[in-house]
Amino acid sequence: MGAHSARPDRMSDCLSPHLPEPQPNHTRLTWFKDCKDSRRRTLAWTCHCDVIVHELCAVGGQSFLRRTDRAADEVHETHRMRIREGNILWQALLQGHVR
């Protein structure tokens, strides 16, 4: 089960979304090492009460998803893409279609 399912009592207090379990036919994203771009803006994020936090980020007219695993102290990102494509990918992540 997902990290959020262990805390059903706290989910009602959360302001940011929790990711659902991945759909059976979900697409696996390719994740790359964090490029540590200090200019990035975080546009949206999943709840910080989960161990893994996802963010929709933008920099230089492009967007990407960022995944922080706080237990492993690792940060990964997807490739850069157009803002519109990033928004579509973010919605797919929130619906369990990609992971």
Secondary structure, DSSP 4 states (H G I P E B T S, - for coil): --GGGG-HHHHTT-SS--PPPPPTTPBPPP-EE----TT-EEEEE--TTSSEEEEEEEETTEEEEEEEETTTTEEEE---EEHHHHHHHHHHHHTTSB-
